[in-house]
Amino acid sequence: MTSASDDDIIRRGLLVDGEGGNEDKRLNNLLKTFIRWSASKEEDENSQAMYQRMQAMIGQCEYTLEKAINTFEMNKQELENYEKLSREIDDKIKEATTRIAEAKTELQMAKCIRKNRQEYDNLAKIIQLHPDRQATTKQLQLLDKELSSLATTKQKLEEKLELRRKQFMVLITSIHELQRILEEDDENNEESKEEEMNLSS
């Protein structure tokens, strides 16, 4: 089971590796550049360079957002695959459990048959020549091992599925945070424009 601190580790990993860590700084730089550019009164080479730089910064933000969305979709698909695999494991466990129950029934029947046959001395050798109990016991042991292996596999898959769910939720949180920052920047840009218009008038 993943602890609460693992969520912080996952989120920090997403932020540090470029998925969002530099977005605040990048957006702030973009905002500052935009303010300087919009405050520039003359069309000169420096103004054009600032414009080109803003275009590049916007492109980087769009690329990061698109990459985050693609990662989100990929994780969503992987989560669906794990859930499908978990359902298949459940079906196999149910099938194995049914087979074990049938084998136990067969074993019980074999014991009853043996008990009845032991009443007849003349059938003792025939019973020994037909190792029904031994074969059934061996089959039961094999099915028990198979069930144990499937249960272990299911547990590992459920743990991995839980980790993916947490990663999925962290990714969604990061995307929402990025959207919030972009919306705040848009609002700040509008406020800056209004202030400039008020100052100009």
C-alpha positions as CSV (number, residue, x, y, z in Angstrom):
1,M,0.0,0.0,0.0
2,T,1.4,3.4,-1.0
3,S,1.8,5.9,1.9
4,A,0.7,9.5,1.9
5,S,4.2,10.7,1.5
6,D,4.5,8.7,-1.8
7,D,2.0,11.1,-3.3
8,D,4.3,14.0,-2.5
9,I,7.2,12.1,-4.0
10,I,5.3,11.4,-7.2
11,R,4.1,15.0,-7.5
12,R,7.7,16.3,-6.8
13,G,9.0,13.9,-9.5
14,L,6.5,15.3,-12.1
15,L,7.4,18.8,-11.2
16,V,11.2,18.3,-11.2
17,D,11.5,16.4,-14.4
18,G,10.1,19.3,-16.5
19,E,6.4,18.3,-16.4
20,G,5.5,21.3,-14.4
21,G,8.4,22.4,-12.1
22,N,9.4,25.3,-14.2
23,E,6.0,26.3,-15.4
24,D,5.4,28.9,-12.6
25,K,8.8,30.6,-13.4
26,R,8.2,30.2,-17.2
27,L,4.7,31.8,-17.0
28,N,6.0,34.6,-14.7
29,N,8.8,35.3,-17.2
30,L,6.3,35.3,-20.0
31,L,4.1,37.7,-18.1
32,K,7.0,40.1,-17.3
33,T,8.2,39.9,-20.9
34,F,4.7,40.7,-22.2
35,I,4.4,43.6,-19.8
36,R,7.7,45.0,-21.0
37,W,6.8,44.4,-24.6
38,S,3.4,46.0,-24.3
39,A,4.9,49.0,-22.5
40,S,7.3,49.5,-25.3
41,K,6.3,52.5,-27.3
42,E,8.5,52.0,-30.4
43,E,8.7,49.2,-32.8
44,D,12.4,48.4,-32.8
45,E,14.6,45.3,-33.0
46,N,14.5,44.8,-29.3
47,S,10.7,44.9,-29.3
48,Q,10.6,42.3,-32.2
49,A,13.0,40.1,-30.3
50,M,10.8,40.2,-27.2
51,Y,7.8,39.3,-29.3
52,Q,9.7,36.3,-30.8
53,R,10.8,35.3,-27.3
54,M,7.2,35.4,-26.1
55,Q,6.1,33.2,-29.0
56,A,8.8,30.7,-28.1
57,M,7.8,30.7,-24.4
58,I,4.1,30.2,-25.3
59,G,5.1,27.4,-27.6
60,Q,7.0,25.8,-24.7
61,C,4.0,26.1,-22.4
62,E,1.7,24.6,-25.0
63,Y,4.1,21.7,-25.6
64,T,4.3,21.0,-21.8
65,L,0.5,21.1,-21.6
66,E,0.1,18.8,-24.6
67,K,2.7,16.4,-23.1
68,A,0.9,16.3,-19.8
69,I,-2.4,15.6,-21.6
70,N,-0.8,12.8,-23.6
71,T,0.7,11.3,-20.4
72,F,-2.8,11.6,-18.7
73,E,-4.4,9.7,-21.6
74,M,-1.6,7.1,-21.6
75,N,-2.0,6.5,-17.9
76,K,-5.8,6.3,-18.3
77,Q,-5.4,3.6,-20.9
78,E,-2.9,1.7,-18.8
79,L,-5.2,1.9,-15.8
80,E,-8.0,0.4,-18.0
81,N,-5.6,-2.4,-19.0
82,Y,-4.7,-3.2,-15.4
83,E,-8.4,-3.3,-14.5
84,K,-9.1,-5.7,-17.4
85,L,-6.1,-7.9,-16.3
86,S,-7.4,-7.8,-12.7
87,R,-10.8,-9.0,-13.9
88,E,-9.2,-11.8,-15.9
89,I,-7.2,-12.9,-12.8
90,D,-10.4,-12.9,-10.8
91,D,-12.1,-15.2,-13.4
92,K,-9.1,-17.6,-13.3
93,I,-9.2,-17.7,-9.5
94,K,-12.9,-18.5,-9.6
95,E,-12.3,-21.2,-12.2
96,A,-9.5,-22.7,-10.2
97,T,-11.6,-22.6,-7.0
98,T,-14.4,-24.4,-8.9
99,R,-11.9,-27.0,-10.1
100,I,-10.6,-27.5,-6.5
101,A,-14.1,-28.0,-5.2
102,E,-14.8,-30.6,-7.9
103,A,-11.6,-32.3,-7.1
104,K,-12.4,-32.4,-3.4
105,T,-15.8,-33.9,-4.3
106,E,-14.1,-36.5,-6.4
107,L,-11.7,-37.3,-3.6
108,Q,-14.6,-37.7,-1.1
109,M,-16.3,-40.0,-3.5
110,A,-13.1,-42.0,-4.0
111,K,-12.8,-42.3,-0.2
112,C,-16.4,-43.6,0.1
113,I,-15.8,-46.1,-2.7
114,R,-12.6,-47.3,-1.1
115,K,-14.4,-47.7,2.2
116,N,-17.1,-49.8,0.6
117,R,-14.7,-51.9,-1.3
118,Q,-12.6,-52.6,1.8
119,E,-15.5,-54.6,3.1
120,Y,-14.8,-57.2,0.4
121,D,-11.5,-59.0,0.8
122,N,-11.6,-60.3,-2.8
123,L,-11.6,-56.7,-4.1
124,A,-8.6,-55.4,-2.1
125,K,-6.0,-56.1,-4.8
126,I,-8.2,-54.3,-7.4
127,I,-8.4,-51.2,-5.3
128,Q,-4.6,-51.2,-4.9
129,L,-4.2,-51.4,-8.7
130,H,-6.4,-48.3,-9.2
131,P,-4.7,-45.4,-7.3
132,D,-7.7,-43.1,-7.7
133,R,-7.0,-41.5,-4.3
134,Q,-3.4,-40.9,-5.1
135,A,-4.0,-39.3,-8.5
136,T,-6.8,-37.1,-7.1
137,T,-4.7,-36.0,-4.2
138,K,-1.9,-35.1,-6.6
139,Q,-4.3,-33.1,-8.8
140,L,-5.6,-31.3,-5.7
141,Q,-2.1,-30.3,-4.6
142,L,-1.4,-29.0,-8.1
143,L,-4.6,-26.9,-8.1
144,D,-3.8,-25.6,-4.6
145,K,-0.4,-24.4,-5.9
146,E,-2.0,-22.8,-8.9
147,L,-4.5,-21.0,-6.7
148,S,-1.8,-19.7,-4.4
149,S,0.2,-18.4,-7.4
150,L,-2.8,-16.7,-8.9
151,A,-3.6,-15.1,-5.5
152,T,0.0,-13.7,-5.3
153,T,-0.2,-12.4,-8.8
154,K,-3.5,-10.7,-8.1
155,Q,-2.1,-9.0,-5.0
156,K,0.9,-7.6,-6.9
157,L,-1.4,-6.4,-9.7
158,E,-3.7,-4.7,-7.2
159,E,-0.8,-3.0,-5.5
160,K,0.5,-1.8,-8.9
161,L,-3.0,-0.7,-9.8
162,E,-3.3,1.3,-6.6
163,L,0.0,3.0,-7.4
164,R,-1.2,3.9,-10.9
165,R,-4.4,5.4,-9.5
166,K,-2.4,7.6,-7.2
167,Q,-0.1,8.7,-10.0
168,F,-3.2,9.3,-12.1
169,M,-4.7,11.5,-9.4
170,V,-1.4,13.4,-9.0
171,L,-1.3,14.0,-12.7
172,I,-4.8,15.4,-12.7
173,T,-4.0,17.7,-9.8
174,S,-0.9,19.0,-11.7
175,I,-3.0,19.6,-14.8
176,H,-5.6,21.5,-12.8
177,E,-3.0,23.5,-11.1
178,L,-1.4,24.5,-14.5
179,Q,-4.9,25.4,-15.8
180,R,-5.4,27.6,-12.7
181,I,-2.1,29.4,-13.2
182,L,-2.9,30.0,-16.8
183,E,-6.3,31.4,-15.9
184,E,-4.8,33.6,-13.2
185,D,-2.2,34.9,-15.8
186,D,-5.0,35.6,-18.2
187,E,-6.9,37.6,-15.5
188,N,-3.7,39.4,-14.6
189,N,-3.1,40.2,-18.2
190,E,-6.6,41.7,-18.5
191,E,-6.1,43.7,-15.4
192,S,-2.7,45.0,-16.7
193,K,-4.4,46.0,-20.0
194,E,-7.1,47.8,-18.1
195,E,-4.6,49.6,-15.9
196,E,-2.6,50.6,-19.0
197,M,-5.7,51.9,-20.7
198,N,-6.6,53.9,-17.6
199,L,-3.1,55.3,-17.4
200,S,-3.2,56.2,-21.1
201,S,-6.5,57.9,-20.8
